[in-house]
Amino acid sequence: MYYRAEGNAVCADVIPYYENGRFYLFYLKDFRDAAAHGEGCPWCLLTTEDLVHYEEHGEVICRGTAEEQDLYVFTGSCIRRGDEYFIFYTGHNPHMRERGLPVQKILRAKSRDLLHWEKDKEFVLEAPEWLELHDFRDPYVYFDEEKQKYGMLLAVRSKCDGPAASKGATLALYSDDLYHWSPDRKLFYAPAAFYTHECPDLFYMGGWWYLIFSEFTDKSVTTYRMARSIGGPWITPKVNTFDGHAFYAAKTASDGKRRFLFGWNCLKRNEDDDQPWIWGGTIIPHELAQDGDGTLYVKCPKEIQSAYHVPVPEEDGSEMNLVERLGGGWRVGGNGGKGIKAAGRMPLNCKIEMDVTVYDDIGDFGLLLRADENLDQYYAVRFEPKMNRLALDKVPRKDDKVHVQVDVERYCPMEPGVMHKLLLIVEGSVLECYVDDRVAMSARMFNRPEGSLALYAQHMTADFRNISIMTV
């Protein structure tokens, strides 16, 4: 369902391209084993027609040597002109720094069929002297209808005064022919807020232009800005992220009717809940949608939801404290304390759906995942209505002396008296949570592969109805 490279390798940044009913998902492959595979990172290719079944085509742009610029073939984009395809990508080699040369330059490859690529050894772009030398990456190439030129957006850093974490910017270059490029001295977007604007993406939808990039300065998330004109001014909406920090480096592609956001749900060191997050993981597609005011949100693609269609038999599990039966579900909790209702074993891979209604915002409620029999160990998808927060917690926690250790969190208003739809996709350690088809939260669950689903509410009342567990 969700794609991860074979063996110990992982998928990192995804470069999506769509043509003739098929998504071409180029991705950076990290082997996670330099001793066996050598240093560096190639581009590999997946194709899919339904976001559920993938065909792996292997390496399409190979790594260079330690003496070449593209030891690491880092992020870029794909564009078609006539019957020829061009990939512009980042050639990254950390060994260049000690030689006084740029760590990053923009390189290019060409193809006639999207499957077989040849590097263009004559093409290279490097940072102009008025930008920092080593951060010059992630080209996004498009055709600018207003200028009647090709545009290229890059993640760069300015040489302006100020804190190092505020020099990130998006640079635009322009070309008539995809061969010769001129940078615009006026930066495309430079809010002086982030270290770098990684993986830029630009598209038009429903009367608005959208600029997407990923920042690792503040929240380490993929964020977006919106404008009525391709040149800005760029507006920062209140909810300007699509997911939490476990979903990163996301870029978009459209099939002409729907637009999808492809990112990766990152791993943790040693695939251990208590270790730090690290680069790369499993490819996750969200579907993008637009509100009436132009703001964006994401939902789970219907193709992924439909793939889970085998019902898991309902189990009438144990109850604790404040629990009563409702038609089609359970009422759990209350102002007087906490209630828990066990709701059946969870398969390793499953879809969980239910409707939830709460009646105040005094306490918190949610789902316990992979809980043990005594409810002493579990993951908690926790809603805190008074904080407008959805979070993933884990019990027991790594350090019982630290009172807050939520792993990921999302802004998620829950209006009392209104029925809300919850959808969870669980695939091995991957957890994808969706609320009302508009809030998404990616997370990981490594240390507990088994256990039960339970419903809980404390210091408030929650009605859980239409509970369903499906597998493939």
C-alpha positions as CSV (number, residue, x, y, z in Angstrom):
1,M,0.0,0.0,0.0
2,Y,2.5,2.6,1.2
3,Y,5.9,2.1,-0.5
4,R,9.3,1.6,1.2
5,A,12.4,0.5,-0.6
6,E,13.5,-3.2,-0.1
7,G,15.9,-4.3,2.6
8,N,17.4,-1.7,4.9
9,A,17.1,1.0,2.2
10,V,14.5,3.8,2.5
11,C,12.8,6.3,0.3
12,A,13.5,10.0,0.7
13,D,12.4,13.0,-1.3
14,V,9.8,12.1,-4.0
15,I,9.7,13.9,-7.3
16,P,6.3,13.2,-8.8
17,Y,5.3,13.5,-12.5
18,Y,2.1,12.5,-14.2
19,E,1.4,11.4,-17.7
20,N,-1.1,9.2,-19.6
21,G,-2.8,7.7,-16.6
22,R,0.3,7.0,-14.6
23,F,2.2,8.7,-11.8
24,Y,6.0,8.5,-12.2
25,L,7.5,8.8,-8.7
26,F,11.2,9.4,-8.8
27,Y,12.7,9.1,-5.4
28,L,16.0,9.5,-3.6
29,K,17.2,6.1,-2.3
30,D,19.2,5.9,0.9
31,F,20.8,2.5,1.2
32,R,21.5,2.9,4.9
33,D,24.6,0.8,4.5
34,A,27.6,2.6,3.1
35,A,29.9,-0.3,3.8
36,A,28.0,-2.6,1.5
37,H,26.7,-0.1,-1.0
38,G,29.1,2.8,-0.9
39,E,28.6,6.5,-0.3
40,G,26.0,8.5,-2.2
41,C,22.4,8.5,-3.3
42,P,20.8,7.7,-6.7
43,W,17.3,8.4,-8.1
44,C,15.0,5.4,-8.5
45,L,11.6,5.2,-10.1
46,L,8.2,3.9,-9.1
47,T,5.1,4.0,-11.3
48,T,1.5,3.6,-10.2
49,E,-1.9,4.0,-11.7
50,D,-3.9,3.7,-8.5
51,L,-1.7,4.8,-5.6
52,V,-2.0,1.3,-4.2
53,H,0.0,-0.9,-6.5
54,Y,3.5,0.1,-7.5
55,E,6.0,-1.1,-10.1
56,E,9.7,-0.6,-9.1
57,H,12.0,0.3,-12.1
58,G,15.2,0.6,-10.1
59,E,17.9,3.3,-10.6
60,V,17.3,5.8,-13.3
61,I,20.0,8.4,-12.4
62,C,23.0,6.8,-10.9
63,R,25.4,8.2,-8.3
64,G,28.6,9.9,-9.4
65,T,32.0,9.1,-7.9
66,A,33.5,10.9,-4.9
67,E,35.3,13.0,-7.5
68,E,32.2,14.1,-9.3
69,Q,29.6,16.7,-8.3
70,D,26.6,14.3,-8.1
71,L,27.9,11.7,-5.6
72,Y,24.5,12.4,-4.1
73,V,21.7,12.8,-6.7
74,F,19.5,15.1,-4.7
75,T,16.1,16.6,-5.3
76,G,14.9,18.2,-8.5
77,S,12.0,18.1,-11.0
78,C,10.9,16.7,-14.3
79,I,9.5,18.6,-17.3
80,R,8.6,17.7,-20.8
81,R,9.3,19.8,-23.9
82,G,8.1,18.4,-27.2
83,D,9.1,14.7,-27.3
84,E,11.9,15.1,-24.8
85,Y,12.0,15.0,-21.0
86,F,14.3,16.9,-18.8
87,I,15.2,16.3,-15.2
88,F,17.0,19.1,-13.4
89,Y,18.5,17.8,-10.1
90,T,20.9,18.7,-7.3
91,G,24.4,17.4,-7.6
92,H,25.6,17.2,-4.0
93,N,29.1,16.2,-2.9
94,P,30.2,17.2,0.7
95,H,33.8,16.5,-0.2
96,M,33.9,19.5,-2.4
97,R,33.8,21.9,0.6
98,E,37.4,21.0,1.6
99,R,38.5,21.7,-1.9
100,G,36.9,25.2,-1.8
101,L,34.3,24.2,-4.3
102,P,30.5,24.4,-4.1
103,V,28.9,21.4,-2.3
104,Q,25.8,21.8,-4.5
105,K,25.2,22.6,-8.2
106,I,22.3,22.1,-10.5
107,L,22.7,19.4,-13.1
108,R,20.5,17.9,-15.8
109,A,19.5,14.6,-17.4
110,K,17.5,13.8,-20.6
111,S,15.2,11.1,-21.7
112,R,12.8,10.1,-24.5
113,D,10.6,7.7,-22.5
114,L,10.8,8.6,-18.8
115,L,12.5,5.3,-18.0
116,H,16.0,5.7,-19.5
117,W,18.0,8.8,-18.6
118,E,21.3,10.2,-19.8
119,K,23.2,12.8,-17.8
120,D,24.0,16.0,-19.7
121,K,27.7,16.5,-18.8
122,E,27.7,19.9,-20.4
123,F,25.0,21.5,-18.2
124,V,25.8,23.0,-14.8
125,L,24.5,25.9,-12.7
126,E,26.1,27.1,-9.5
127,A,25.2,29.8,-7.0
128,P,25.9,33.4,-8.0
129,E,28.4,35.4,-5.9
130,W,25.6,37.3,-4.1
131,L,24.3,34.0,-2.5
132,E,25.9,31.6,-0.2
133,L,28.0,29.1,-2.0
134,H,27.0,25.7,-0.7
135,D,23.1,25.9,-0.4
136,F,21.9,25.9,-4.0
137,R,19.4,23.0,-4.5
138,D,16.1,21.4,-5.3
139,P,15.2,22.9,-8.7
140,Y,11.6,23.1,-9.6
141,V,11.1,23.8,-13.3
142,Y,7.8,25.1,-14.8
143,F,6.6,27.2,-17.7
144,D,5.6,30.8,-16.7
145,E,2.7,31.7,-19.0
146,E,2.9,35.4,-18.1
147,K,6.6,35.7,-18.9
148,Q,6.4,33.1,-21.7
149,K,9.6,31.7,-20.3
150,Y,10.6,28.6,-18.3
151,G,11.1,29.3,-14.6
152,M,13.2,27.5,-12.1
153,L,12.7,27.8,-8.3
154,L,15.7,27.0,-6.1
155,A,16.3,26.7,-2.3
156,V,19.1,29.2,-1.6
157,R,20.6,31.2,1.3
158,S,21.3,34.9,1.1
159,K,24.4,36.7,2.3
160,C,22.4,39.3,4.2
161,D,23.1,40.3,7.8
162,G,21.2,38.6,10.5
163,P,20.8,35.3,12.3
164,A,21.9,32.2,10.3
165,A,18.5,30.7,10.7
166,S,16.8,33.6,8.8
167,K,18.8,33.6,5.5
168,G,16.7,31.0,3.7
169,A,15.0,32.1,0.5
170,T,13.5,30.9,-2.8
171,L,15.3,32.1,-5.9
172,A,13.8,32.2,-9.4
173,L,15.8,31.8,-12.6
174,Y,14.3,32.1,-16.1
175,S,15.1,30.6,-19.5
176,D,13.8,30.6,-23.1
177,D,15.1,27.2,-24.0
178,L,15.8,25.2,-20.8
179,Y,19.6,25.5,-21.6
180,H,20.5,29.1,-20.6
181,W,19.3,30.4,-17.3
182,S,19.4,33.9,-15.7
183,P,18.7,34.4,-12.0
184,D,16.4,37.2,-10.8
185,R,18.2,39.4,-8.2
186,K,14.8,40.0,-6.6
187,L,14.3,36.8,-4.6
188,F,11.0,35.0,-5.3
189,Y,10.2,34.6,-1.6
190,A,12.4,35.7,1.3
191,P,10.6,36.1,4.6
192,A,13.8,35.9,6.7
193,A,12.1,33.2,8.8
194,F,13.9,29.9,7.9
195,Y,17.3,28.4,7.4
196,T,16.4,27.0,4.0
197,H,13.2,26.6,1.9
198,E,13.7,23.0,0.8
199,C,12.0,21.3,-2.1
200,P,10.0,24.2,-3.6
201,D,6.9,23.5,-5.6
202,L,4.5,25.9,-7.4
203,F,1.1,25.4,-8.9
204,Y,-2.2,27.2,-9.8
205,M,-5.6,25.9,-8.6
206,G,-9.0,27.5,-8.3
207,G,-7.9,31.1,-8.7
208,W,-4.8,30.9,-6.5
209,W,-1.1,30.3,-6.8
210,Y,0.5,28.1,-4.2
211,L,4.2,28.0,-3.2
212,I,5.1,24.9,-1.2
213,F,8.4,24.3,0.6
214,S,9.8,22.4,3.6
215,E,11.5,24.1,6.5
216,F,13.6,22.6,9.2
217,T,14.0,25.7,11.3
218,D,10.8,25.9,13.3
219,K,8.5,22.9,13.0
220,S,10.4,20.8,10.4
221,V,7.3,20.5,8.2
222,T,6.1,21.0,4.7
223,T,4.4,24.4,4.5
224,Y,2.7,26.6,1.9
225,R,1.9,30.2,0.9
226,M,-0.8,31.5,-1.4
227,A,-1.1,34.5,-3.7
228,R,-3.4,35.8,-6.5
229,S,-0.4,36.4,-8.7
230,I,2.5,34.1,-9.5
231,G,4.8,36.9,-8.3
232,G,3.0,37.3,-4.9
233,P,2.6,38.9,-2.5
234,W,2.5,35.6,-0.7
235,I,0.0,35.1,2.2
236,T,0.6,32.8,5.1
237,P,-2.7,31.2,6.1
238,K,-3.5,30.4,9.7
239,V,-3.1,26.6,9.1
240,N,-0.2,26.6,6.6
241,T,0.9,23.0,7.0
242,F,-0.5,19.7,5.7
243,D,0.8,17.3,8.3
244,G,3.2,17.2,11.2
245,H,7.0,16.7,11.3
246,A,6.8,13.0,10.5
247,F,5.8,13.9,6.9
248,Y,8.4,15.9,5.1
249,A,9.8,17.1,1.7
250,A,6.4,16.8,0.1
251,K,5.9,17.8,-3.6
252,T,2.7,17.7,-5.8
253,A,1.5,16.3,-9.0
254,S,-2.0,16.5,-10.7
255,D,-3.7,14.0,-13.0
256,G,-5.7,16.9,-14.4
257,K,-8.6,16.5,-12.0
258,R,-7.1,15.9,-8.6
259,R,-3.8,17.0,-7.1
260,F,-1.8,14.8,-4.8
261,L,1.0,15.6,-2.3
262,F,3.8,13.0,-2.0
263,G,6.0,13.1,1.0
264,W,7.7,10.6,3.3
265,N,6.8,9.4,6.7
266,C,10.2,9.4,8.3
267,L,11.9,6.7,10.4
268,K,13.5,6.9,13.8
269,R,17.0,5.7,14.5
270,N,17.1,1.9,14.8
271,E,13.4,2.0,14.2
272,D,12.9,2.6,17.9
273,D,10.1,4.8,19.3
274,D,12.4,6.4,21.8
275,Q,15.1,7.4,19.3
276,P,15.4,10.6,17.2
277,W,13.7,11.1,13.9
278,I,16.0,10.5,10.9
279,W,16.0,11.3,7.1
280,G,13.9,9.1,4.8
281,G,11.2,6.5,5.3
282,T,8.0,5.4,3.5
283,I,6.3,7.3,0.7
284,I,2.8,8.6,1.7
285,P,0.4,10.3,-0.7
286,H,-2.2,12.8,0.6
287,E,-4.9,14.2,-1.7
288,L,-5.0,18.0,-1.8
289,A,-8.3,19.9,-1.6
290,Q,-9.2,23.6,-1.6
291,D,-11.6,25.5,0.7
292,G,-13.8,28.4,-0.5
293,D,-11.3,31.0,0.8
294,G,-8.5,29.3,-1.1
295,T,-6.8,27.6,1.8
296,L,-5.7,24.0,1.3
297,Y,-6.2,20.8,3.3
298,V,-5.5,17.1,2.7
299,K,-7.4,13.9,2.9
300,C,-6.8,10.2,2.4
301,P,-7.1,9.2,-1.3
302,K,-10.2,7.1,-1.9
303,E,-8.0,4.5,-3.7
304,I,-6.2,3.7,-0.5
305,Q,-9.3,3.7,1.6
306,S,-11.0,1.2,-0.8
307,A,-8.1,-1.2,-0.7
308,Y,-9.1,-2.1,2.9
309,H,-12.3,-4.0,2.4
310,V,-12.2,-7.2,4.5
311,P,-14.0,-6.7,7.8
312,V,-12.3,-7.7,11.1
313,P,-14.9,-9.5,13.3
314,E,-16.1,-7.2,16.2
315,E,-15.0,-8.2,19.7
316,D,-16.9,-7.1,22.8
317,G,-13.9,-6.3,25.0
318,S,-13.5,-5.3,28.6
319,E,-14.8,-2.0,30.0
320,M,-13.4,0.3,32.7
321,N,-15.4,2.8,34.7
322,L,-17.6,5.1,32.7
323,V,-18.9,3.1,29.7
324,E,-22.4,2.6,28.4
325,R,-23.9,1.0,25.3
326,L,-25.3,3.3,22.6
327,G,-27.2,2.3,19.5
328,G,-24.4,1.6,17.1
329,G,-21.6,2.4,19.5
330,W,-20.5,3.4,23.0
331,R,-20.6,6.4,25.3
332,V,-17.3,6.7,27.1
333,G,-16.2,8.9,30.0
334,G,-17.8,11.8,31.8
335,N,-17.0,14.7,34.0
336,G,-16.5,12.3,36.9
337,G,-13.4,10.6,35.5
338,K,-12.1,8.3,32.8
339,G,-13.7,5.5,30.8
340,I,-12.1,2.9,28.6
341,K,-13.8,0.4,26.2
342,A,-11.7,-2.3,24.5
343,A,-12.9,-2.7,20.9
344,G,-11.0,-5.6,19.4
345,R,-7.6,-6.8,18.2
346,M,-5.8,-4.8,15.6
347,P,-4.3,-6.5,12.5
348,L,-0.8,-5.4,11.7
349,N,-2.2,-3.6,8.6
350,C,-5.7,-2.2,8.9
351,K,-8.1,0.7,8.4
352,I,-10.0,2.0,11.4
353,E,-13.1,4.2,11.0
354,M,-15.6,5.7,13.4
355,D,-17.8,8.7,14.1
356,V,-17.2,10.6,17.3
357,T,-19.3,13.3,19.0
358,V,-18.1,15.2,22.1
359,Y,-20.2,17.4,24.3
360,D,-17.6,19.7,26.0
361,D,-13.9,20.6,25.9
362,I,-13.0,20.0,29.5
363,G,-10.9,16.9,29.2
364,D,-9.4,14.7,26.4
365,F,-10.5,11.6,24.5
366,G,-9.2,9.3,21.7
367,L,-8.0,5.9,20.7
368,L,-5.6,3.5,22.3
369,L,-3.7,1.6,19.7
370,R,-1.9,-1.8,20.1
371,A,-2.9,-1.8,23.8
372,D,-1.9,-4.7,26.0
373,E,-4.5,-6.7,28.0
374,N,-4.1,-4.6,31.2
375,L,-4.0,-1.3,29.3
376,D,-0.6,-0.5,30.8
377,Q,1.1,-0.1,27.4
378,Y,-0.3,1.5,24.2
379,Y,0.0,4.3,21.7
380,A,-2.6,7.0,22.2
381,V,-4.2,9.1,19.4
382,R,-5.3,11.9,21.8
383,F,-7.7,14.8,21.1
384,E,-7.6,17.8,23.4
385,P,-10.5,20.0,22.3
386,K,-9.7,22.9,24.5
387,M,-6.3,23.1,23.0
388,N,-7.5,22.4,19.4
389,R,-4.9,19.7,19.4
390,L,-4.5,16.1,18.1
391,A,-1.3,14.3,19.2
392,L,0.3,10.9,19.4
393,D,1.4,9.8,22.8
394,K,2.9,6.6,24.1
395,V,2.6,4.8,27.4
396,P,4.9,4.0,29.1
397,R,7.0,7.0,28.2
398,K,10.7,7.0,27.8
399,D,11.2,9.3,30.8
400,D,8.6,9.4,33.6
401,K,10.2,12.6,34.9
402,V,9.2,14.6,31.8
403,H,5.5,15.4,31.9
404,V,4.9,16.0,28.2
405,Q,6.4,13.8,25.6
406,V,4.0,13.8,22.6
407,D,5.6,12.6,19.5
408,V,3.7,14.5,16.9
409,E,0.8,17.0,17.0
410,R,-1.6,18.8,14.8
411,Y,-4.0,21.7,15.0
412,C,-7.4,20.0,15.1
413,P,-10.6,21.8,16.3
414,M,-13.3,19.5,17.5
415,E,-16.7,21.3,17.8
416,P,-18.9,20.0,20.6
417,G,-22.2,18.5,19.6
418,V,-21.0,17.9,16.0
419,M,-20.2,14.4,14.7
420,H,-16.6,14.1,13.5
421,K,-15.3,11.4,11.2
422,L,-12.0,9.6,12.2
423,L,-10.0,7.5,9.8
424,L,-6.8,5.7,10.6
425,I,-4.6,3.7,8.2
426,V,-2.1,1.4,10.0
427,E,0.6,-0.4,8.0
428,G,3.3,-2.0,10.0
429,S,4.9,0.9,11.9
430,V,3.2,3.5,9.7
431,L,0.2,5.4,11.2
432,E,-1.8,7.9,9.1
433,C,-4.6,9.7,11.0
434,Y,-7.3,11.7,9.2
435,V,-10.1,13.8,10.8
436,D,-13.1,14.9,8.8
437,D,-11.3,14.4,5.5
438,R,-9.3,17.6,6.2
439,V,-6.7,17.1,9.0
440,A,-3.8,14.7,8.6
441,M,-1.2,13.4,11.1
442,S,1.5,11.0,10.2
443,A,3.3,9.1,13.0
444,R,5.2,5.9,13.7
445,M,4.6,2.9,16.0
446,F,7.8,0.8,16.1
447,N,8.0,-1.0,19.5
448,R,4.5,-2.5,19.8
449,P,3.5,-4.4,16.6
450,E,0.5,-6.1,18.3
451,G,-2.4,-5.3,20.6
452,S,-6.0,-4.1,20.7
453,L,-7.9,-1.0,19.9
454,A,-9.6,0.8,22.8
455,L,-11.7,3.9,23.1
456,Y,-11.2,6.3,26.0
457,A,-12.4,9.7,27.4
458,Q,-11.5,11.4,30.6
459,H,-13.2,14.3,32.3
460,M,-15.5,14.6,29.3
461,T,-18.0,12.5,27.4
462,A,-17.4,11.1,23.9
463,D,-19.8,9.0,21.8
464,F,-18.1,6.5,19.5
465,R,-20.4,5.2,16.7
466,N,-20.1,3.1,13.5
467,I,-16.8,1.6,14.5
468,S,-15.2,-0.4,11.8
469,I,-11.9,-2.3,11.4
470,M,-10.9,-3.5,7.9
471,T,-7.9,-5.2,6.5
472,V,-6.8,-6.0,3.0
